[in-house]
């Protein structure tokens, strides 16, 4: 036999390799690994998530609708109760200064004085409280050491929960007598200025819009301070550290980082304080401070009544449905005024947010 025949490659293997070398060994079926289990359908998991989201969305939407409907029903109730008194009114409800509701058959009442006094006292309180609360909030968040800032923050939060009647009693018994010499000096020195001219309760300068505005400022100051402090504390730390790394001073950090971040919250806190001044607190405190005077003449040393103090001081007339309707009509105006304040605050926050 020749040498070429002994080295002949197997048929069908052009590479000269044995067929047994290229064919993998067969594995019994019983020893083969089981195929991986099929994942659950994607729709099933997504369906569970969507169901939870849908339930939560329905609950939150229902809660929002319920609150809006409740407020609408309150406004509708006030309107229905006020209609008989408005029909019996002999003068214009929006432009008249007087208030006479003792005789249901001959009623003449208007809200112009109530509106002017309410706005005047609330604006005075807001002008005083806003810068002071801003300074306190910035001090507690940016300057005060932590061991000092924390207990002071607790005190501010506690003052925000003090009932307004406490502030009212403090105002009429302690603050008004103490500030009387200063009020007289302001009234005598700046009487040429219309806002500081002698008022309709002169020579008394205790129970005036000037004194009441300061007391209201003290009332709403803790609320504005507490909310503003919470907002300023949320300023992103990298922004502050980045400004300091660039060589900014503490005031420059506040001006370029903290205030731009928290200005919307500060405005919202101020509007919330204004809402409290317009409503609950002004009813309990100013009724103790402002004596009944003649028509309001846009002097801070005038006396008068606000919407809430007028209602609180004359609740004895509520035994007559028509007479009570006059005060309910005043409450309806205060209700609308609060809505306008909230709408203005939302508009301001929206513009600043842009």
GIZIPE-V116360 format. One record per pair of residues at least 12 apart in sequence whose ideal C-beta (glycine too) atoms are under 8 Angstrom apart, sorted by the first residue. I is the first residue (numbers start at 1). GAP is how many residues later the second one is. D is the distance in whole Angstrom. If there is no record, write none. Layout:
i:gap:d
I:GAP:D
I:GAP:D
//
This chain:
i:gap:d
74:261:7
75:257:7
75:260:6
75:261:8
78:250:6
78:251:8
78:253:6
78:254:4
78:257:6
79:253:6
81:243:8
81:244:6
81:247:5
82:243:5
82:244:8
82:246:5
82:247:4
82:250:5
83:242:7
84:237:7
84:238:6
84:241:5
85:16:8
85:22:7
85:24:8
85:237:5
85:238:7
85:239:8
85:240:3
85:241:4
85:243:7
85:244:6
86:239:7
86:243:6
88:16:7
88:17:8
88:19:5
88:234:6
89:18:5
89:19:7
89:20:6
89:237:7
90:16:7
90:17:6
90:18:5
91:17:5
91:18:7
91:19:6
92:18:6
93:16:7
93:17:6
93:18:6
93:236:7
94:16:7
94:17:7
94:18:7
95:15:6
95:17:6
96:12:7
96:13:7
96:14:3
96:15:8
96:16:6
97:13:6
97:15:5
97:16:5
97:198:5
97:199:8
98:12:6
99:14:8
99:15:8
99:211:7
99:227:8
101:213:8
101:216:6
101:222:5
101:225:4
101:226:8
102:215:7
102:221:7
104:216:6
104:218:4
104:219:6
107:215:7
107:216:7
107:219:6
109:217:5
111:196:7
111:218:8
111:219:6
111:222:5
113:182:6
113:183:5
113:191:6
113:192:7
114:190:8
114:191:6
114:192:6
114:193:5
114:196:6
114:216:6
114:219:8
115:192:8
115:218:7
115:222:8
116:180:5
116:182:7
116:188:8
117:92:7
117:173:7
117:179:5
117:185:8
117:187:4
117:188:6
117:189:5
118:160:6
118:164:7
118:188:4
118:189:5
118:190:8
118:216:7
118:219:8
120:89:5
120:93:7
120:176:7
120:178:7
120:180:7
121:88:5
121:91:5
121:92:5
121:95:6
121:156:7
121:161:7
121:165:6
121:169:8
121:185:6
122:94:7
122:152:6
122:155:4
122:156:5
122:160:7
123:90:8
124:85:7
124:86:7
124:88:8
124:89:3
124:90:7
124:92:7
124:93:7
124:176:7
125:88:5
125:89:8
125:91:4
125:92:4
125:94:7
125:95:6
125:148:8
125:149:8
125:152:5
126:91:8
126:94:8
126:144:7
126:147:7
126:148:5
126:151:7
127:90:8
128:85:7
128:86:6
128:89:4
129:88:4
129:89:8
129:91:5
129:92:5
129:95:6
129:141:8
129:144:6
130:94:7
130:140:5
132:85:8
132:89:6
133:88:5
133:91:4
133:92:4
133:95:6
133:136:8
133:137:8
133:140:8
134:94:6
134:132:7
136:20:7
136:85:8
136:89:5
136:93:8
137:88:5
137:91:4
137:92:4
137:95:6
137:129:8
138:94:7
138:116:6
138:120:7
140:12:6
140:13:6
140:16:8
140:89:5
141:88:6
141:91:4
141:92:5
141:117:8
142:90:7
142:108:7
142:111:8
142:112:6
142:116:7
143:107:7
153:73:8
153:76:6
156:66:5
156:69:5
156:70:5
156:73:7
157:65:7
157:69:5
159:62:8
159:63:4
160:62:4
160:63:5
160:66:5
162:60:8
163:121:8
164:55:6
164:116:6
164:117:4
164:119:8
164:120:4
164:121:5
165:119:5
165:120:7
167:48:6
167:51:6
167:52:5
167:114:7
167:118:5
168:47:7
168:116:5
168:117:3
168:118:8
168:119:7
168:120:4
168:121:7
169:119:7
170:45:8
171:40:7
171:41:7
171:44:4
171:47:8
171:114:6
171:117:7
171:118:6
172:34:8
172:35:7
172:116:5
172:117:6
175:36:7
175:39:7
175:40:6
176:30:4
176:31:7
176:35:5
176:113:7
177:29:7
179:32:6
179:35:7
180:25:6
180:26:6
183:22:4
183:23:8
183:25:7
183:27:6
183:28:7
183:118:7
184:21:6
186:24:8
187:18:6
187:114:5
194:104:7
194:105:7
195:103:7
195:104:6
195:105:6
196:103:7
196:104:6
196:105:7
197:102:5
197:104:7
198:101:7
198:103:6
199:94:7
199:98:7
199:100:5
199:101:7
199:102:3
199:103:4
199:104:7
200:93:4
200:94:4
200:95:7
200:96:7
200:97:6
200:99:8
200:102:5
200:103:6
200:104:8
201:90:6
201:92:4
201:100:7
201:101:7
201:102:4
202:99:7
204:87:7
205:96:6
206:83:8
207:82:5
207:83:5
207:84:4
207:96:6
208:81:8
208:82:7
208:92:7
208:93:5
208:94:6
208:95:6
209:81:7
209:90:8
209:91:5
209:92:7
209:93:6
209:94:7
209:95:7
210:90:4
210:91:6
211:78:6
212:73:7
212:74:5
212:77:4
212:78:5
213:87:7
215:70:6
215:71:8
215:74:6
216:61:5
216:65:7
216:66:6
216:69:7
216:70:7
219:57:7
219:58:7
219:62:5
219:66:7
220:53:4
220:54:7
220:56:6
220:57:5
220:61:7
221:52:8
223:46:7
223:49:6
223:50:5
223:53:6
224:42:8
224:45:5
224:46:6
224:48:7
224:49:4
226:43:8
227:38:7
227:41:7
227:42:4
227:45:7
228:34:7
228:37:7
228:38:5
228:41:5
230:35:8
231:30:8
231:31:4
231:34:3
231:35:6
231:38:7
232:26:6
232:29:8
232:30:5
232:33:8
234:27:8
234:28:7
235:22:6
235:23:5
235:26:5
235:27:7
236:25:7
239:18:5
239:22:7
240:13:6
240:17:6
240:18:7
243:13:6
243:14:5
263:89:6
264:85:5
264:88:5
264:89:5
267:78:7
267:81:5
267:82:6
267:85:7
268:77:6
268:81:6
270:75:8
271:70:6
271:71:7
271:73:7
271:74:3
271:77:8
272:73:8
274:67:6
275:63:6
275:66:6
275:67:7
278:29:8
278:30:8
278:56:7
278:59:6
278:60:6
278:63:7
279:29:6
279:55:7
279:59:6
280:28:7
282:24:5
282:26:5
282:27:7
283:23:8
283:25:3
283:26:6
283:28:7
283:29:5
284:28:7
286:20:6
286:22:8
286:23:5
287:21:8
287:22:4
287:25:5
287:26:5
290:13:5
290:14:6
290:15:7
290:16:8
290:19:7
291:12:5
292:12:7
292:13:7
307:23:5
307:24:7
307:26:7
307:27:4
307:30:8
308:26:7
310:17:7
310:20:6
311:16:5
311:19:6
311:20:6
314:13:7
//
